[in-house]
Every structure is written in structure tokens, then in C-alpha cells.
């Protein structure tokens, strides 16, 4: 079996072959990293157990990803291997590796999606948090091993990428159990158009949902529908890098917006801030990301399914798209003035702006490359969400 071979043969052999490369301090850090890794491994099994998943195939699928990650960590001790991989990676890096803020936020968003599954009742959230703490300890120790080497930054980014891969795997295994649940059946998967109609209907009734409903929908969209649409994009001709960049950059924007929203509401309302509103904002963000993915998939005759915005009952033009982008920029500017009066979080506002700009550019690049019909209409639709969000925040914090 892959897991047994990695655990009993491959990892010990790599450790033996590379051990002479370490000084005493690095050897001590490797022991800390190894201990944290094996805690991570046991906690991954515990997460699956809390989700009622104990079959050998599922457990092996998850644990083998972690074991391969640790084996790769050890291989980077070999200078020639590290140099070769760094060259390969630097020639065509994913967008979230080119912008460290996006990289870190995308990683945090993936962990949030796993915790949202737990919050919806599919696994144990405390076990997920403990697993994350073990990962942080392992990551910090490995960073010390590579400190002041030419591969310090690369290995850090590579480890985050591999951890994202692990989170995606365990999330997929757990979410595969929710196919027959009520909240999934509320979406029509018969076509891209029908799914857009379902998503638009969900958005229109957000304010009528209970917090418990919102928690369930957050889990379904984050763990089931967004990955489902990644596969749809693949079938439509988007390559792995394109749909992965799109998903992770969209998640990074969604997370940094929530950080702006939460921190600003704390500043504005103080101890009276209702944290339950954050769950609704999470759902709003996931609906936005799903709608944007669907807009890249809709055929020419299906765009009327995107009914959440109209340009005077016609397809939106380039001027409309540019006007909507300027609206976003203007609201960032005037909100910045309000935030400097300590009514909202200026630092997070600027951070959110920077990440959104990368997301918007990526959406435009993909739409153009794949000949999405009525591209200016599509870009206008995509820009409605962030502009609308900031309009709402302005109306709140300007009071």
C-alpha cells in the first residue's frame, strides 16, 4: 500500500540519505517537525473518524497525501533537487505564489471551508483546529531548517501549496457524504443555466434564512459546489492552473473582505456587534464566487440567467464595465476617508483592494482567453458584487 510504503520505507530512507546535510541545530528542528507531522497524521485520521469515515480507501487517500508532503519536505534538503524544483516552479508560478498576501489568504480560506463543514455538523471543529496547530508547528520548524538558504522562500511556499492540496483532499472526502442532504437538493445541477438560477434564487432570499440555514449553505457551497464548478471549468477547456488560480484568488478576496467587514463592525459597533452577521457575509461571498465561475461557463443564449443586474434591459457594454470598476475604486477612496476617522479598518480596506484587483484581472484574462460571449456584460456582472458591498459599507459607516 502507498501509505505503508511511504511510512516504513520511503520517508526513513530519505531521512537517512539527507541526515548528513544537517548541523545539530537543524537536526533538532527536524525532530520537532517530524513529531508535529505525525501528530498531524493522527489528527487527520481523527477528523475523518469524527465525520464517520473509517473505510480504508478514504483514510489511505487522505493520509498518503500527507505522507508524500513530508517526503517532499525532506527531499528539499538536497541542494540539487531543491535548485531544480525552484527553477521549474519559478518559470510558471501560480498567481497565489506570485502575491504572498493572496497565497496566505487562500490557504486560510481553505482551512475555513473545512471548519465550515464541521460547523455544519459533518466533523469535529476542535480536531481541525488542533490539526492546524500541528501544521503550524511543523511549518515553523521546517522554515528554521531552511533559514538563510537560497530555498527559504520557495520551500515555505511549496509547503503551503502541499498543505492546500491536503485540505482539498480531506474536504472532498468529507463533502462526498453530503450529496443527498436537503441543502444540496435545493440546487438544480441539470445545466449551468439552471444552477445559476438556483444560486440567484438563494441570493435573493438570504435575509430570510436562519443562521442555521446559512451555516449549512456555506458548507455546501464551499465544500461541494465550488469544487464541482472547478471540474466543470476543466471540462470547458480551462487548465488546472487557471481554475486553481481562480478558486484560490477568489477565496483570498472573499476572506480579506470578511476580515475588513468584521474588524470594521467591531470598531463601529463595539461590544454590541452581532457576529451572526458574519455567517451571512460568508454566504454572500461564496454565492459571488459561484456566480463568477458560472458566468465563465454560460453559453451565449444563457446569459439571461444572470438576472441580478441589468444595464437598462440590454447587454452591458465596455463603458458599463469600466464604470462599475470606477465605482469600486471610488468607494474604496471615500471609505478610506471614513476609516481614517476610526470608523472602519483602513489597513484591511487597502489589503482588500489589492487582492480584489488581482482577482478582477484574473477574471478578465480568463474571460478573454476563452472567448466568453458578451465579455463586457460578464465583466460588469462580476464587478457588481464588490461595488455593491462597498456601497453598503459606506451607507453603514458614514452614519
ZAMARGU-4260 file (C-alpha; in steps of 0.2 Angstrom, whole numbers, plus 5000, padded with zeros to 4 digits):
<rodrens>
0) 5000/5000/5000 | 5006/5018/4996 | 5004/5023/5014 | 5013/5009/5022 | 5027/5011/5009
5) 5029/5029/5012 | 5029/5027/5031 | 5040/5012/5033 | 5052/5013/5018 | 5052/5030/5008
10) 5052/5043/5022 | 5065/5034/5033 | 5077/5031/5018 | 5076/5049/5013 | 5079/5055/5031
15) 5095/5043/5031 | 5101/5049/5015 | 5099/5068/5019 | 5104/5067/5038 | 5122/5071/5034
20) 5117/5088/5027 | 5111/5095/5044 | 5120/5103/5058 | 5115/5099/5076 | 5103/5113/5077
25) 5094/5108/5061 | 5093/5090/5067 | 5084/5096/5082 | 5072/5106/5072 | 5069/5091/5060
30) 5064/5081/5076 | 5051/5094/5081 | 5044/5095/5063 | 5043/5076/5062 | 5034/5075/5079
35) 5022/5088/5073 | 5020/5079/5057 | 5015/5063/5065 | 5003/5072/5076 | 4995/5080/5060
40) 4994/5062/5053 | 4984/5055/5068 | 4973/5071/5069 | 4969/5069/5050 | 4963/5051/5054
45) 4953/5058/5069 | 4945/5071/5058 | 4939/5058/5046 | 4933/5047/5061 | 4923/5062/5068
50) 4915/5063/5051 | 4910/5044/5051 | 4923/5040/5038 | 4933/5025/5043 | 4934/5015/5026
55) 4952/5010/5021 | 4951/5019/5004 | 4946/5036/5011 | 4958/5035/5025 | 4973/5030/5014
60) 4968/5043/5001 | 4970/5057/5014 | 4985/5050/5024 | 4995/5046/5008 | 4994/5065/5003
65) 5001/5070/5020 | 5015/5057/5019 | 5020/5062/5002 | 5021/5080/5008 | 5033/5076/5022
70) 5044/5065/5010 | 5045/5080/4998 | 5049/5092/5013 | 5064/5080/5016 | 5070/5080/4998
75) 5072/5098/4998 | 5087/5096/5009 | 5097/5090/4994 | 5103/5106/4985 | 5102/5099/4968
80) 5084/5094/4970 | 5079/5110/4978 | 5088/5120/4964 | 5079/5110/4950 | 5062/5112/4958
85) 5064/5130/4961 | 5068/5133/4943 | 5053/5123/4937 | 5041/5132/4949 | 5048/5150/4945
90) 5045/5148/4926 | 5026/5147/4928 | 5021/5151/4946 | 5003/5151/4951 | 4995/5168/4954
95) 4994/5165/4973 | 5013/5161/4974 | 5017/5177/4965 | 5007/5188/4978 | 5011/5182/4996
100) 4995/5190/5003 | 4985/5180/4991 | 4995/5165/4995 | 4992/5166/5014 | 4974/5171/5012
105) 4970/5157/5000 | 4977/5145/5012 | 4967/5152/5027 | 4951/5151/5016 | 4954/5133/5013
110) 4955/5129/5032 | 4940/5140/5034 | 4930/5129/5022 | 4935/5113/5031 | 4929/5121/5048
115) 4913/5127/5040 | 4910/5108/5036 | 4912/5104/5054 | 4901/5119/5060 | 4888/5112/5049
120) 4889/5095/5058 | 4900/5085/5047 | 4916/5084/5058 | 4924/5089/5074 | 4929/5108/5073
125) 4941/5107/5088 | 4951/5092/5080 | 4953/5103/5064 | 4960/5117/5074 | 4972/5105/5083
130) 4977/5098/5066 | 4980/5116/5060 | 4991/5120/5076 | 5001/5104/5072 | 5004/5110/5054
135) 5010/5127/5060 | 5022/5119/5072 | 5029/5108/5058 | 5030/5123/5046 | 5039/5134/5058
140) 5052/5121/5062 | 5055/5117/5043 | 5057/5136/5040 | 5071/5136/5053 | 5080/5122/5044
145) 5080/5131/5028 | 5083/5148/5035 | 5096/5159/5026 | 5097/5146/5012 | 5093/5150/4993
150) 5077/5140/4995 | 5070/5148/5011 | 5055/5157/5002 | 5052/5143/4989 | 5051/5129/5002
155) 5039/5139/5013 | 5028/5142/4998 | 5029/5124/4992 | 5024/5118/5009 | 5008/5129/5009
160) 5004/5123/4992 | 5005/5105/4998 | 4995/5109/5013 | 4981/5116/5002 | 4982/5100/4992
165) 4979/5090/5009 | 4965/5101/5014 | 4956/5100/4997 | 4958/5081/4998 | 4951/5079/5016
170) 4937/5092/5012 | 4932/5082/4996 | 4932/5065/5006 | 4920/5073/5019 | 4909/5083/5007
175) 4906/5067/4996 | 4895/5062/5011 | 4883/5077/5009 | 4876/5073/4991 | 4859/5068/4997
180) 4857/5081/5010 | 4842/5094/5009 | 4853/5109/5006 | 4861/5101/4991 | 4845/5096/4983
185) 4840/5114/4983 | 4851/5117/4969 | 4847/5112/4951 | 4863/5104/4943 | 4855/5099/4926
190) 4863/5113/4917 | 4874/5128/4920 | 4860/5140/4917 | 4848/5131/4930 | 4862/5131/4943
195) 4864/5150/4940 | 4845/5151/4943 | 4846/5142/4959 | 4861/5152/4965 | 4852/5168/4960
200) 4837/5162/4970 | 4847/5159/4985 | 4855/5176/4985 | 4838/5184/4984 | 4832/5176/5000
205) 4847/5177/5011 | 4839/5189/5023 | 4825/5177/5026 | 4837/5162/5031 | 4840/5157/5048
210) 4858/5157/5054 | 4857/5138/5054 | 4852/5138/5036 | 4866/5150/5032 | 4879/5138/5040
215) 4873/5123/5030 | 4873/5133/5014 | 4891/5139/5017 | 4896/5121/5020 | 4888/5115/5004
220) 4894/5130/4993 | 4912/5129/4999 | 4915/5110/5000 | 4903/5104/4986 | 4898/5117/4973
225) 4914/5127/4971 | 4924/5111/4968 | 4910/5105/4957 | 4912/5120/4946 | 4931/5118/4946
230) 4928/5102/4937 | 4916/5110/4925 | 4929/5123/4921 | 4941/5109/4917 | 4928/5101/4905
235) 4926/5118/4897 | 4944/5119/4892 | 4952/5128/4907 | 4968/5121/4913 | 4972/5116/4931
240) 4982/5132/4934 | 4968/5143/4928 | 4954/5136/4938 | 4965/5133/4953 | 4971/5152/4952
245) 4953/5157/4950 | 4947/5147/4965 | 4961/5152/4977 | 4962/5170/4972 | 4943/5172/4974
250) 4944/5164/4991 | 4958/5175/4996 | 4947/5191/4991 | 4932/5184/5000 | 4942/5181/5016
255) 4950/5198/5016 | 4934/5206/5013 | 4927/5197/5028 | 4941/5202/5038 | 4938/5220/5033
260) 4919/5218/5037 | 4922/5210/5054 | 4936/5222/5060 | 4926/5237/5054 | 4910/5232/5063
265) 4919/5229/5079 | 4926/5247/5078 | 4909/5254/5073 | 4898/5244/5085 | 4910/5239/5099
270) 4904/5225/5110 | 4886/5226/5103 | 4892/5220/5086 | 4882/5204/5081 | 4894/5191/5075
275) 4880/5181/5067 | 4880/5193/5053 | 4897/5186/5048 | 4889/5170/5043 | 4878/5179/5031
280) 4893/5188/5023 | 4902/5172/5021 | 4887/5165/5011 | 4886/5181/5001 | 4904/5179/4996
285) 4903/5161/4991 | 4887/5165/4980 | 4898/5179/4972 | 4912/5166/4968 | 4900/5153/4962
290) 4891/5166/4950 | 4908/5172/4943 | 4913/5154/4939 | 4896/5151/4931 | 4897/5167/4921
295) 4913/5160/4913 | 4903/5144/4908 | 4887/5151/4902 | 4884/5150/4883 | 4878/5165/4873
300) 4860/5161/4874 | 4861/5158/4893 | 4867/5174/4900 | 4849/5180/4903 | 4850/5168/4918
305) 4861/5181/4926 | 4847/5191/4932 | 4854/5200/4947 | 4860/5216/4937 | 4853/5224/4921
310) 4861/5238/4910 | 4844/5246/4906 | 4837/5229/4899 | 4852/5227/4887 | 4869/5218/4887
315) 4881/5229/4896 | 4895/5237/4886 | 4913/5241/4889 | 4908/5258/4896 | 4897/5249/4909
320) 4911/5238/4914 | 4923/5252/4916 | 4910/5262/4926 | 4907/5248/4938 | 4926/5246/4941
325) 4927/5265/4944 | 4913/5264/4956 | 4923/5251/4966 | 4938/5262/4966 | 4928/5277/4971
330) 4920/5269/4986 | 4937/5262/4992 | 4943/5280/4991 | 4928/5288/5001 | 4928/5273/5013
335) 4947/5276/5016 | 4942/5294/5022 | 4929/5287/5034 | 4941/5274/5040 | 4954/5287/5044
340) 4942/5294/5056 | 4942/5277/5065 | 4925/5271/5060 | 4932/5257/5050 | 4948/5247/5047
345) 4959/5257/5034 | 4973/5244/5033 | 4961/5230/5029 | 4952/5241/5016 | 4968/5243/5007
350) 4973/5225/5008 | 4956/5220/5002 | 4958/5232/4987 | 4975/5224/4982 | 4968/5207/4982
355) 4952/5211/4973 | 4962/5220/4959 | 4971/5203/4956 | 4955/5193/4956 | 4947/5206/4944
360) 4962/5205/4932 | 4962/5186/4933 | 4943/5185/4929 | 4946/5197/4914 | 4961/5187/4907
365) 4951/5171/4908 | 4936/5178/4900 | 4946/5185/4886 | 4957/5170/4883 | 4942/5158/4882
370) 4931/5169/4872 | 4917/5171/4884 | 4902/5178/4875 | 4897/5196/4878 | 4913/5199/4889
375) 4909/5217/4894 | 4892/5211/4900 | 4901/5197/4910 | 4914/5209/4917 | 4900/5221/4923
380) 4891/5207/4931 | 4907/5201/4940 | 4910/5219/4946 | 4893/5222/4953 | 4897/5212/4969
385) 4912/5221/4976 | 4905/5238/4971 | 4888/5234/4979 | 4897/5228/4995 | 4907/5244/4997
390) 4891/5254/4994 | 4883/5245/5008 | 4898/5248/5020 | 4898/5266/5015 | 4880/5268/5020
395) 4884/5260/5036 | 4900/5268/5042 | 4896/5286/5035 | 4882/5287/5048
</rodrens>
